[in-house]
């Protein structure tokens, strides 16, 4: 299992949102969002910013703390 870099899946659940909601809001494929949620791949920095803005959260909430 890879290292969990992002917390997108957790933050979506906390905000009662789905992968499909996020995919639709960003104009992305649901499969792409699913890969982000399982940390198989990572969105761009710009996309992380868009996700934070859509969920009205601090962008740092989308990442696991390193220390």
mmJSON file of the N, C-alpha and C atoms, coordinates in Angstrom:
{"data_MODEL":{"atom_site":{
"group_PDB":["ATOM","ATOM","ATOM","ATOM","ATOM","ATOM","ATOM","ATOM","ATOM","ATOM","ATOM","ATOM","ATOM","ATOM","ATOM","ATOM","ATOM","ATOM","ATOM","ATOM","ATOM","ATOM","ATOM","ATOM","ATOM","ATOM","ATOM","ATOM","ATOM","ATOM","ATOM","ATOM","ATOM","ATOM","ATOM","ATOM","ATOM","ATOM","ATOM","ATOM","ATOM","ATOM","ATOM","ATOM","ATOM","ATOM","ATOM","ATOM","ATOM","ATOM","ATOM","ATOM","ATOM","ATOM","ATOM","ATOM","ATOM","ATOM","ATOM","ATOM","ATOM","ATOM","ATOM","ATOM","ATOM","ATOM","ATOM","ATOM","ATOM","ATOM","ATOM","ATOM","ATOM","ATOM","ATOM","ATOM","ATOM","ATOM","ATOM","ATOM","ATOM","ATOM","ATOM","ATOM","ATOM","ATOM","ATOM","ATOM","ATOM","ATOM","ATOM","ATOM","ATOM","ATOM","ATOM","ATOM","ATOM","ATOM","ATOM","ATOM","ATOM","ATOM","ATOM","ATOM","ATOM","ATOM","ATOM","ATOM","ATOM","ATOM","ATOM","ATOM","ATOM","ATOM","ATOM","ATOM","ATOM","ATOM","ATOM","ATOM","ATOM","ATOM","ATOM","ATOM","ATOM","ATOM","ATOM","ATOM","ATOM","ATOM","ATOM","ATOM","ATOM","ATOM","ATOM","ATOM","ATOM","ATOM","ATOM","ATOM","ATOM","ATOM","ATOM","ATOM","ATOM","ATOM","ATOM","ATOM","ATOM","ATOM","ATOM","ATOM","ATOM","ATOM","ATOM","ATOM","ATOM","ATOM","ATOM","ATOM","ATOM","ATOM","ATOM","ATOM","ATOM","ATOM","ATOM","ATOM","ATOM","ATOM","ATOM","ATOM","ATOM","ATOM","ATOM","ATOM","ATOM","ATOM","ATOM","ATOM","ATOM","ATOM","ATOM","ATOM","ATOM","ATOM","ATOM","ATOM","ATOM","ATOM","ATOM","ATOM","ATOM","ATOM","ATOM","ATOM","ATOM","ATOM","ATOM","ATOM","ATOM"],
"id":[1,2,3,4,5,6,7,8,9,10,11,12,13,14,15,16,17,18,19,20,21,22,23,24,25,26,27,28,29,30,31,32,33,34,35,36,37,38,39,40,41,42,43,44,45,46,47,48,49,50,51,52,53,54,55,56,57,58,59,60,61,62,63,64,65,66,67,68,69,70,71,72,73,74,75,76,77,78,79,80,81,82,83,84,85,86,87,88,89,90,91,92,93,94,95,96,97,98,99,100,101,102,103,104,105,106,107,108,109,110,111,112,113,114,115,116,117,118,119,120,121,122,123,124,125,126,127,128,129,130,131,132,133,134,135,136,137,138,139,140,141,142,143,144,145,146,147,148,149,150,151,152,153,154,155,156,157,158,159,160,161,162,163,164,165,166,167,168,169,170,171,172,173,174,175,176,177,178,179,180,181,182,183,184,185,186,187,188,189,190,191,192,193,194,195,196,197,198,199,200,201],
"type_symbol":["N","C","C","N","C","C","N","C","C","N","C","C","N","C","C","N","C","C","N","C","C","N","C","C","N","C","C","N","C","C","N","C","C","N","C","C","N","C","C","N","C","C","N","C","C","N","C","C","N","C","C","N","C","C","N","C","C","N","C","C","N","C","C","N","C","C","N","C","C","N","C","C","N","C","C","N","C","C","N","C","C","N","C","C","N","C","C","N","C","C","N","C","C","N","C","C","N","C","C","N","C","C","N","C","C","N","C","C","N","C","C","N","C","C","N","C","C","N","C","C","N","C","C","N","C","C","N","C","C","N","C","C","N","C","C","N","C","C","N","C","C","N","C","C","N","C","C","N","C","C","N","C","C","N","C","C","N","C","C","N","C","C","N","C","C","N","C","C","N","C","C","N","C","C","N","C","C","N","C","C","N","C","C","N","C","C","N","C","C","N","C","C","N","C","C","N","C","C","N","C","C"],
"label_atom_id":["N","CA","C","N","CA","C","N","CA","C","N","CA","C","N","CA","C","N","CA","C","N","CA","C","N","CA","C","N","CA","C","N","CA","C","N","CA","C","N","CA","C","N","CA","C","N","CA","C","N","CA","C","N","CA","C","N","CA","C","N","CA","C","N","CA","C","N","CA","C","N","CA","C","N","CA","C","N","CA","C","N","CA","C","N","CA","C","N","CA","C","N","CA","C","N","CA","C","N","CA","C","N","CA","C","N","CA","C","N","CA","C","N","CA","C","N","CA","C","N","CA","C","N","CA","C","N","CA","C","N","CA","C","N","CA","C","N","CA","C","N","CA","C","N","CA","C","N","CA","C","N","CA","C","N","CA","C","N","CA","C","N","CA","C","N","CA","C","N","CA","C","N","CA","C","N","CA","C","N","CA","C","N","CA","C","N","CA","C","N","CA","C","N","CA","C","N","CA","C","N","CA","C","N","CA","C","N","CA","C","N","CA","C","N","CA","C","N","CA","C","N","CA","C","N","CA","C","N","CA","C","N","CA","C"],
"label_alt_id":[null,null,null,null,null,null,null,null,null,null,null,null,null,null,null,null,null,null,null,null,null,null,null,null,null,null,null,null,null,null,null,null,null,null,null,null,null,null,null,null,null,null,null,null,null,null,null,null,null,null,null,null,null,null,null,null,null,null,null,null,null,null,null,null,null,null,null,null,null,null,null,null,null,null,null,null,null,null,null,null,null,null,null,null,null,null,null,null,null,null,null,null,null,null,null,null,null,null,null,null,null,null,null,null,null,null,null,null,null,null,null,null,null,null,null,null,null,null,null,null,null,null,null,null,null,null,null,null,null,null,null,null,null,null,null,null,null,null,null,null,null,null,null,null,null,null,null,null,null,null,null,null,null,null,null,null,null,null,null,null,null,null,null,null,null,null,null,null,null,null,null,null,null,null,null,null,null,null,null,null,null,null,null,null,null,null,null,null,null,null,null,null,null,null,null,null,null,null,null,null,null],
"label_comp_id":["UNK","UNK","UNK","UNK","UNK","UNK","UNK","UNK","UNK","UNK","UNK","UNK","UNK","UNK","UNK","UNK","UNK","UNK","UNK","UNK","UNK","UNK","UNK","UNK","UNK","UNK","UNK","UNK","UNK","UNK","UNK","UNK","UNK","UNK","UNK","UNK","UNK","UNK","UNK","UNK","UNK","UNK","UNK","UNK","UNK","UNK","UNK","UNK","UNK","UNK","UNK","UNK","UNK","UNK","UNK","UNK","UNK","UNK","UNK","UNK","UNK","UNK","UNK","UNK","UNK","UNK","UNK","UNK","UNK","UNK","UNK","UNK","UNK","UNK","UNK","UNK","UNK","UNK","UNK","UNK","UNK","UNK","UNK","UNK","UNK","UNK","UNK","UNK","UNK","UNK","UNK","UNK","UNK","UNK","UNK","UNK","UNK","UNK","UNK","UNK","UNK","UNK","UNK","UNK","UNK","UNK","UNK","UNK","UNK","UNK","UNK","UNK","UNK","UNK","UNK","UNK","UNK","UNK","UNK","UNK","UNK","UNK","UNK","UNK","UNK","UNK","UNK","UNK","UNK","UNK","UNK","UNK","UNK","UNK","UNK","UNK","UNK","UNK","UNK","UNK","UNK","UNK","UNK","UNK","UNK","UNK","UNK","UNK","UNK","UNK","UNK","UNK","UNK","UNK","UNK","UNK","UNK","UNK","UNK","UNK","UNK","UNK","UNK","UNK","UNK","UNK","UNK","UNK","UNK","UNK","UNK","UNK","UNK","UNK","UNK","UNK","UNK","UNK","UNK","UNK","UNK","UNK","UNK","UNK","UNK","UNK","UNK","UNK","UNK","UNK","UNK","UNK","UNK","UNK","UNK","UNK","UNK","UNK","UNK","UNK","UNK"],
"label_asym_id":["A","A","A","A","A","A","A","A","A","A","A","A","A","A","A","A","A","A","A","A","A","A","A","A","A","A","A","A","A","A","A","A","A","A","A","A","A","A","A","A","A","A","A","A","A","A","A","A","A","A","A","A","A","A","A","A","A","A","A","A","A","A","A","A","A","A","A","A","A","A","A","A","A","A","A","A","A","A","A","A","A","A","A","A","A","A","A","A","A","A","A","A","A","A","A","A","A","A","A","A","A","A","A","A","A","A","A","A","A","A","A","A","A","A","A","A","A","A","A","A","A","A","A","A","A","A","A","A","A","A","A","A","A","A","A","A","A","A","A","A","A","A","A","A","A","A","A","A","A","A","A","A","A","A","A","A","A","A","A","A","A","A","A","A","A","A","A","A","A","A","A","A","A","A","A","A","A","A","A","A","A","A","A","A","A","A","A","A","A","A","A","A","A","A","A","A","A","A","A","A","A"],
"label_entity_id":["1","1","1","1","1","1","1","1","1","1","1","1","1","1","1","1","1","1","1","1","1","1","1","1","1","1","1","1","1","1","1","1","1","1","1","1","1","1","1","1","1","1","1","1","1","1","1","1","1","1","1","1","1","1","1","1","1","1","1","1","1","1","1","1","1","1","1","1","1","1","1","1","1","1","1","1","1","1","1","1","1","1","1","1","1","1","1","1","1","1","1","1","1","1","1","1","1","1","1","1","1","1","1","1","1","1","1","1","1","1","1","1","1","1","1","1","1","1","1","1","1","1","1","1","1","1","1","1","1","1","1","1","1","1","1","1","1","1","1","1","1","1","1","1","1","1","1","1","1","1","1","1","1","1","1","1","1","1","1","1","1","1","1","1","1","1","1","1","1","1","1","1","1","1","1","1","1","1","1","1","1","1","1","1","1","1","1","1","1","1","1","1","1","1","1","1","1","1","1","1","1"],
"label_seq_id":[1,1,1,2,2,2,3,3,3,4,4,4,5,5,5,6,6,6,7,7,7,8,8,8,9,9,9,10,10,10,11,11,11,12,12,12,13,13,13,14,14,14,15,15,15,16,16,16,17,17,17,18,18,18,19,19,19,20,20,20,21,21,21,22,22,22,23,23,23,24,24,24,25,25,25,26,26,26,27,27,27,28,28,28,29,29,29,30,30,30,31,31,31,32,32,32,33,33,33,34,34,34,35,35,35,36,36,36,37,37,37,38,38,38,39,39,39,40,40,40,41,41,41,42,42,42,43,43,43,44,44,44,45,45,45,46,46,46,47,47,47,48,48,48,49,49,49,50,50,50,51,51,51,52,52,52,53,53,53,54,54,54,55,55,55,56,56,56,57,57,57,58,58,58,59,59,59,60,60,60,61,61,61,62,62,62,63,63,63,64,64,64,65,65,65,66,66,66,67,67,67],
"pdbx_PDB_ins_code":[null,null,null,null,null,null,null,null,null,null,null,null,null,null,null,null,null,null,null,null,null,null,null,null,null,null,null,null,null,null,null,null,null,null,null,null,null,null,null,null,null,null,null,null,null,null,null,null,null,null,null,null,null,null,null,null,null,null,null,null,null,null,null,null,null,null,null,null,null,null,null,null,null,null,null,null,null,null,null,null,null,null,null,null,null,null,null,null,null,null,null,null,null,null,null,null,null,null,null,null,null,null,null,null,null,null,null,null,null,null,null,null,null,null,null,null,null,null,null,null,null,null,null,null,null,null,null,null,null,null,null,null,null,null,null,null,null,null,null,null,null,null,null,null,null,null,null,null,null,null,null,null,null,null,null,null,null,null,null,null,null,null,null,null,null,null,null,null,null,null,null,null,null,null,null,null,null,null,null,null,null,null,null,null,null,null,null,null,null,null,null,null,null,null,null,null,null,null,null,null,null],
"Cartn_x":[0.841,0.0,0.88,0.517,1.297,1.063,1.854,1.719,0.537,-0.3,-1.436,-0.953,-0.862,-0.402,-1.561,-2.677,-3.814,-4.916,-5.8,-6.934,-8.256,-8.233,-9.432,-10.627,-10.419,-11.511,-12.114,-11.26,-11.701,-12.451,-11.883,-12.489,-13.84,-13.944,-15.241,-16.272,-15.88,-16.802,-17.221,-16.256,-16.557,-17.555,-17.494,-18.379,-19.603,-19.796,-20.941,-21.036,-19.897,-19.839,-19.305,-19.604,-19.182,-18.103,-17.452,-16.487,-17.173,-18.41,-19.152,-19.423,-19.783,-20.007,-18.738,-17.598,-16.336,-15.962,-16.126,-15.827,-16.671,-17.967,-18.862,-18.463,-18.148,-17.798,-16.508,-15.588,-14.292,-14.267,-15.316,-15.331,-14.333,-14.163,-13.214,-13.973,-13.268,-13.828,-13.906,-14.975,-15.144,-13.983,-13.491,-12.37,-11.105,-10.9,-9.744,-9.848,-11.012,-11.228,-11.059,-11.535,-11.397,-9.913,-9.084,-7.634,-7.009,-7.488,-6.99,-7.376,-8.617,-9.133,-8.417,-7.889,-7.154,-5.644,-5.246,-3.838,-3.039,-3.734,-3.029,-2.365,-2.993,-2.423,-2.795,-2.17,-2.405,-2.85,-3.79,-4.166,-3.064,-3.193,-2.227,-2.447,-1.483,-1.597,-2.818,-3.026,-4.179,-5.491,-5.533,-6.737,-6.959,-5.879,-6.016,-6.62,-6.175,-6.698,-8.191,-8.581,-9.999,-10.849,-10.327,-11.061,-11.281,-10.223,-10.331,-11.366,-11.346,-12.293,-13.732,-13.939,-15.283,-15.828,-14.949,-15.368,-15.28,-14.784,-14.635,-13.79,-12.61,-11.683,-10.29,-9.429,-8.02,-7.386,-6.596,-5.974,-5.15,-4.609,-3.79,-4.596,-5.92,-6.766,-6.796,-6.37,-6.377,-5.139,-4.198,-2.95,-2.752,-2.098,-1.687,-0.497,-0.472,0.638,1.91,3.019,4.291,5.059,4.702,5.376,4.351],
"Cartn_y":[-1.192,0.0,1.248,2.228,3.453,4.376,5.393,6.4,7.299,7.548,8.442,9.883,10.506,11.894,12.844,12.565,13.478,12.857,13.719,13.322,13.633,13.658,14.047,13.182,11.866,10.94,11.283,11.519,11.837,13.168,14.166,15.504,15.491,14.74,14.616,13.997,12.932,12.279,13.229,13.978,14.94,15.997,16.336,17.361,16.766,15.451,14.733,14.946,14.852,14.972,13.663,13.427,12.191,12.471,11.387,11.499,12.089,11.63,12.109,13.611,14.074,15.509,16.29,15.814,16.506,16.454,15.29,15.143,16.108,16.169,17.078,18.536,18.887,20.272,20.713,19.764,20.087,19.808,19.169,18.786,17.675,16.776,15.664,14.345,13.315,11.968,11.41,10.683,10.093,9.146,8.425,7.496,8.249,9.432,10.261,10.651,11.135,11.53,10.32,9.165,7.94,7.616,7.8,7.549,8.529,9.765,10.733,10.277,9.806,9.41,8.193,7.347,6.168,6.416,7.646,8.043,7.267,6.761,6.118,7.185,8.355,9.499,10.753,11.862,13.12,14.187,15.026,16.149,17.209,18.14,19.244,20.178,21.018,22.009,22.891,23.275,24.11,23.391,22.085,21.312,21.194,20.979,20.968,22.287,23.402,24.721,24.805,24.296,24.316,23.473,22.313,21.435,22.146,22.77,23.497,24.611,25.316,26.419,25.889,24.792,24.199,23.759,23.215,22.709,23.771,24.966,26.075,25.663,25.09,24.658,25.202,25.153,25.49,24.37,24.722,23.72,22.701,23.107,22.196,21.015,21.179,20.072,18.912,19.169,18.131,17.242,17.567,16.805,16.187,15.031,14.437,15.217,15.451,16.183,15.355,16.031,15.329,15.281,16.148,16.152,16.265],
"Cartn_z":[0.0,0.0,0.0,-0.817,-0.902,0.282,0.327,1.385,1.049,2.037,1.831,1.914,0.759,0.696,0.951,0.267,0.422,1.266,1.751,2.588,1.877,0.557,-0.19,0.199,0.27,0.605,1.971,2.957,4.326,4.348,3.699,3.702,2.981,1.885,1.204,2.142,2.846,3.78,4.898,5.428,6.496,6.042,4.759,4.205,3.507,3.698,3.11,1.602,0.954,-0.503,-1.082,-2.35,-3.006,-4.054,-4.495,-5.594,-6.827,-7.069,-8.249,-8.145,-6.965,-6.769,-7.118,-6.604,-6.857,-8.335,-8.939,-10.368,-11.2,-10.894,-11.622,-11.407,-10.167,-9.831,-10.522,-10.723,-11.344,-12.846,-13.348,-14.76,-15.052,-14.075,-14.22,-14.299,-14.742,-14.793,-13.373,-13.056,-11.728,-11.418,-12.424,-12.218,-11.783,-12.328,-11.947,-10.49,-10.065,-8.675,-7.759,-8.203,-7.42,-7.179,-8.204,-8.05,-7.063,-7.048,-6.057,-4.657,-4.512,-3.196,-2.63,-3.503,-3.045,-3.072,-3.403,-3.465,-4.511,-5.537,-6.649,-7.509,-7.548,-8.257,-7.481,-7.848,-7.144,-8.138,-7.72,-8.594,-8.603,-9.517,-9.578,-8.383,-8.133,-7.06,-7.311,-8.562,-8.901,-8.564,-8.808,-8.519,-7.017,-6.256,-4.798,-4.332,-4.916,-4.558,-4.879,-6.062,-6.458,-5.498,-5.107,-4.185,-2.854,-2.342,-1.069,-1.172,-2.294,-2.499,-2.559,-3.293,-3.409,-2.056,-1.214,0.094,1.193,0.826,1.769,2.981,2.673,3.722,3.424,4.412,4.228,3.413,2.42,1.546,2.342,3.479,4.289,4.817,4.907,5.375,4.39,3.145,2.123,2.179,3.035,3.099,4.461,4.486,5.748,6.273,7.564,8.162,8.034,7.79,7.634,8.951,9.891,11.205,12.305],
"occupancy":[1.0,1.0,1.0,1.0,1.0,1.0,1.0,1.0,1.0,1.0,1.0,1.0,1.0,1.0,1.0,1.0,1.0,1.0,1.0,1.0,1.0,1.0,1.0,1.0,1.0,1.0,1.0,1.0,1.0,1.0,1.0,1.0,1.0,1.0,1.0,1.0,1.0,1.0,1.0,1.0,1.0,1.0,1.0,1.0,1.0,1.0,1.0,1.0,1.0,1.0,1.0,1.0,1.0,1.0,1.0,1.0,1.0,1.0,1.0,1.0,1.0,1.0,1.0,1.0,1.0,1.0,1.0,1.0,1.0,1.0,1.0,1.0,1.0,1.0,1.0,1.0,1.0,1.0,1.0,1.0,1.0,1.0,1.0,1.0,1.0,1.0,1.0,1.0,1.0,1.0,1.0,1.0,1.0,1.0,1.0,1.0,1.0,1.0,1.0,1.0,1.0,1.0,1.0,1.0,1.0,1.0,1.0,1.0,1.0,1.0,1.0,1.0,1.0,1.0,1.0,1.0,1.0,1.0,1.0,1.0,1.0,1.0,1.0,1.0,1.0,1.0,1.0,1.0,1.0,1.0,1.0,1.0,1.0,1.0,1.0,1.0,1.0,1.0,1.0,1.0,1.0,1.0,1.0,1.0,1.0,1.0,1.0,1.0,1.0,1.0,1.0,1.0,1.0,1.0,1.0,1.0,1.0,1.0,1.0,1.0,1.0,1.0,1.0,1.0,1.0,1.0,1.0,1.0,1.0,1.0,1.0,1.0,1.0,1.0,1.0,1.0,1.0,1.0,1.0,1.0,1.0,1.0,1.0,1.0,1.0,1.0,1.0,1.0,1.0,1.0,1.0,1.0,1.0,1.0,1.0,1.0,1.0,1.0,1.0,1.0,1.0],
"B_iso_or_equiv":[0.0,0.0,0.0,0.0,0.0,0.0,0.0,0.0,0.0,0.0,0.0,0.0,0.0,0.0,0.0,0.0,0.0,0.0,0.0,0.0,0.0,0.0,0.0,0.0,0.0,0.0,0.0,0.0,0.0,0.0,0.0,0.0,0.0,0.0,0.0,0.0,0.0,0.0,0.0,0.0,0.0,0.0,0.0,0.0,0.0,0.0,0.0,0.0,0.0,0.0,0.0,0.0,0.0,0.0,0.0,0.0,0.0,0.0,0.0,0.0,0.0,0.0,0.0,0.0,0.0,0.0,0.0,0.0,0.0,0.0,0.0,0.0,0.0,0.0,0.0,0.0,0.0,0.0,0.0,0.0,0.0,0.0,0.0,0.0,0.0,0.0,0.0,0.0,0.0,0.0,0.0,0.0,0.0,0.0,0.0,0.0,0.0,0.0,0.0,0.0,0.0,0.0,0.0,0.0,0.0,0.0,0.0,0.0,0.0,0.0,0.0,0.0,0.0,0.0,0.0,0.0,0.0,0.0,0.0,0.0,0.0,0.0,0.0,0.0,0.0,0.0,0.0,0.0,0.0,0.0,0.0,0.0,0.0,0.0,0.0,0.0,0.0,0.0,0.0,0.0,0.0,0.0,0.0,0.0,0.0,0.0,0.0,0.0,0.0,0.0,0.0,0.0,0.0,0.0,0.0,0.0,0.0,0.0,0.0,0.0,0.0,0.0,0.0,0.0,0.0,0.0,0.0,0.0,0.0,0.0,0.0,0.0,0.0,0.0,0.0,0.0,0.0,0.0,0.0,0.0,0.0,0.0,0.0,0.0,0.0,0.0,0.0,0.0,0.0,0.0,0.0,0.0,0.0,0.0,0.0,0.0,0.0,0.0,0.0,0.0,0.0],
"pdbx_formal_charge":[null,null,null,null,null,null,null,null,null,null,null,null,null,null,null,null,null,null,null,null,null,null,null,null,null,null,null,null,null,null,null,null,null,null,null,null,null,null,null,null,null,null,null,null,null,null,null,null,null,null,null,null,null,null,null,null,null,null,null,null,null,null,null,null,null,null,null,null,null,null,null,null,null,null,null,null,null,null,null,null,null,null,null,null,null,null,null,null,null,null,null,null,null,null,null,null,null,null,null,null,null,null,null,null,null,null,null,null,null,null,null,null,null,null,null,null,null,null,null,null,null,null,null,null,null,null,null,null,null,null,null,null,null,null,null,null,null,null,null,null,null,null,null,null,null,null,null,null,null,null,null,null,null,null,null,null,null,null,null,null,null,null,null,null,null,null,null,null,null,null,null,null,null,null,null,null,null,null,null,null,null,null,null,null,null,null,null,null,null,null,null,null,null,null,null,null,null,null,null,null,null],
"auth_seq_id":[1,1,1,2,2,2,3,3,3,4,4,4,5,5,5,6,6,6,7,7,7,8,8,8,9,9,9,10,10,10,11,11,11,12,12,12,13,13,13,14,14,14,15,15,15,16,16,16,17,17,17,18,18,18,19,19,19,20,20,20,21,21,21,22,22,22,23,23,23,24,24,24,25,25,25,26,26,26,27,27,27,28,28,28,29,29,29,30,30,30,31,31,31,32,32,32,33,33,33,34,34,34,35,35,35,36,36,36,37,37,37,38,38,38,39,39,39,40,40,40,41,41,41,42,42,42,43,43,43,44,44,44,45,45,45,46,46,46,47,47,47,48,48,48,49,49,49,50,50,50,51,51,51,52,52,52,53,53,53,54,54,54,55,55,55,56,56,56,57,57,57,58,58,58,59,59,59,60,60,60,61,61,61,62,62,62,63,63,63,64,64,64,65,65,65,66,66,66,67,67,67],
"auth_comp_id":["UNK","UNK","UNK","UNK","UNK","UNK","UNK","UNK","UNK","UNK","UNK","UNK","UNK","UNK","UNK","UNK","UNK","UNK","UNK","UNK","UNK","UNK","UNK","UNK","UNK","UNK","UNK","UNK","UNK","UNK","UNK","UNK","UNK","UNK","UNK","UNK","UNK","UNK","UNK","UNK","UNK","UNK","UNK","UNK","UNK","UNK","UNK","UNK","UNK","UNK","UNK","UNK","UNK","UNK","UNK","UNK","UNK","UNK","UNK","UNK","UNK","UNK","UNK","UNK","UNK","UNK","UNK","UNK","UNK","UNK","UNK","UNK","UNK","UNK","UNK","UNK","UNK","UNK","UNK","UNK","UNK","UNK","UNK","UNK","UNK","UNK","UNK","UNK","UNK","UNK","UNK","UNK","UNK","UNK","UNK","UNK","UNK","UNK","UNK","UNK","UNK","UNK","UNK","UNK","UNK","UNK","UNK","UNK","UNK","UNK","UNK","UNK","UNK","UNK","UNK","UNK","UNK","UNK","UNK","UNK","UNK","UNK","UNK","UNK","UNK","UNK","UNK","UNK","UNK","UNK","UNK","UNK","UNK","UNK","UNK","UNK","UNK","UNK","UNK","UNK","UNK","UNK","UNK","UNK","UNK","UNK","UNK","UNK","UNK","UNK","UNK","UNK","UNK","UNK","UNK","UNK","UNK","UNK","UNK","UNK","UNK","UNK","UNK","UNK","UNK","UNK","UNK","UNK","UNK","UNK","UNK","UNK","UNK","UNK","UNK","UNK","UNK","UNK","UNK","UNK","UNK","UNK","UNK","UNK","UNK","UNK","UNK","UNK","UNK","UNK","UNK","UNK","UNK","UNK","UNK","UNK","UNK","UNK","UNK","UNK","UNK"],
"auth_asym_id":["A","A","A","A","A","A","A","A","A","A","A","A","A","A","A","A","A","A","A","A","A","A","A","A","A","A","A","A","A","A","A","A","A","A","A","A","A","A","A","A","A","A","A","A","A","A","A","A","A","A","A","A","A","A","A","A","A","A","A","A","A","A","A","A","A","A","A","A","A","A","A","A","A","A","A","A","A","A","A","A","A","A","A","A","A","A","A","A","A","A","A","A","A","A","A","A","A","A","A","A","A","A","A","A","A","A","A","A","A","A","A","A","A","A","A","A","A","A","A","A","A","A","A","A","A","A","A","A","A","A","A","A","A","A","A","A","A","A","A","A","A","A","A","A","A","A","A","A","A","A","A","A","A","A","A","A","A","A","A","A","A","A","A","A","A","A","A","A","A","A","A","A","A","A","A","A","A","A","A","A","A","A","A","A","A","A","A","A","A","A","A","A","A","A","A","A","A","A","A","A","A"],
"auth_atom_id":["N","CA","C","N","CA","C","N","CA","C","N","CA","C","N","CA","C","N","CA","C","N","CA","C","N","CA","C","N","CA","C","N","CA","C","N","CA","C","N","CA","C","N","CA","C","N","CA","C","N","CA","C","N","CA","C","N","CA","C","N","CA","C","N","CA","C","N","CA","C","N","CA","C","N","CA","C","N","CA","C","N","CA","C","N","CA","C","N","CA","C","N","CA","C","N","CA","C","N","CA","C","N","CA","C","N","CA","C","N","CA","C","N","CA","C","N","CA","C","N","CA","C","N","CA","C","N","CA","C","N","CA","C","N","CA","C","N","CA","C","N","CA","C","N","CA","C","N","CA","C","N","CA","C","N","CA","C","N","CA","C","N","CA","C","N","CA","C","N","CA","C","N","CA","C","N","CA","C","N","CA","C","N","CA","C","N","CA","C","N","CA","C","N","CA","C","N","CA","C","N","CA","C","N","CA","C","N","CA","C","N","CA","C","N","CA","C","N","CA","C","N","CA","C","N","CA","C","N","CA","C","N","CA","C"],
"pdbx_PDB_model_num":[1,1,1,1,1,1,1,1,1,1,1,1,1,1,1,1,1,1,1,1,1,1,1,1,1,1,1,1,1,1,1,1,1,1,1,1,1,1,1,1,1,1,1,1,1,1,1,1,1,1,1,1,1,1,1,1,1,1,1,1,1,1,1,1,1,1,1,1,1,1,1,1,1,1,1,1,1,1,1,1,1,1,1,1,1,1,1,1,1,1,1,1,1,1,1,1,1,1,1,1,1,1,1,1,1,1,1,1,1,1,1,1,1,1,1,1,1,1,1,1,1,1,1,1,1,1,1,1,1,1,1,1,1,1,1,1,1,1,1,1,1,1,1,1,1,1,1,1,1,1,1,1,1,1,1,1,1,1,1,1,1,1,1,1,1,1,1,1,1,1,1,1,1,1,1,1,1,1,1,1,1,1,1,1,1,1,1,1,1,1,1,1,1,1,1,1,1,1,1,1,1]
}}}
